[in-house]
Amino acid sequence: MLDVNKLKAAIVAKGLRQKDVAAALGITDRNFRYKLSKKKFYNTEIEVLIDVLNIESPMEIFFAKDVS
């Protein structure tokens, strides 16, 4: 399950806004927020997020076991 808080922290740490990340994914800001709320991204989108945000530990964010 996606850890939304860690993903948002990675976005902020990179100095980006959610709409910047949405643009990198080729989707609208609204669609990005929807995907965050549903905690669902396609594998190809996860790969882009890892590259754009320079995520070193993707398992902690995209495959978290228990997220509160």
N, C-alpha and C positions, 0 to 999 in steps of 0.2 A: 504494500500500500504506500502511496505517495505521502511523504512528510512535507506538507505544504509550507510549514514554517521554515524548514531548512532550505527549501527551494527559494522562498522569498528572501531569506537571509543571503543566499548566494547571489541573487539578483542585485541586492543592495550593495553587497561587498564588491561587486564588479563595477559599481557606479552606474548601473542601468536602471531604467524604469520598466514596468511591466509591458508598456506599449512598445518599448524598444525590443524586448524579447519576443513579443508577438510578431513584430515585423520580421525579425530574424527567422521565425517559424513560417512566415508567409500567411499568417492568420490575423484576424482583427483583434483588437484589445478586448472587446466583448467576448469573443470566442475563447481567448486565452483565460479570462476570468472564469468563464464557464467550465473550462477544462480543469482549472484549479479547484473549483467548488466540487466537481465530480471526482476529482483525483484520478483523471484518466488522460493519458497521453499515449499516442502511438509510439512504437519502437523507434521509428525514424525521427519523431519529434524529440524523444529522449536523447537520441544521439546528437541532435543539433543543440539541445540545451546543455549537454555535457561539454560540447566544443565551445559554444558561445560564452558559457559561464566559467569555463576552465575548472570544472568540477573534478576533484581528485578522488573522491570517494562516492561514486554514484549509487552504490548499494545502500548507503545510509539514507539517501534522499528518495530514491525511486523504488526501493524494495524494503522499506521499513516494515518491521513486523508489527509493532504496536505503536500507534500514534495517538496521542491524546488531544 
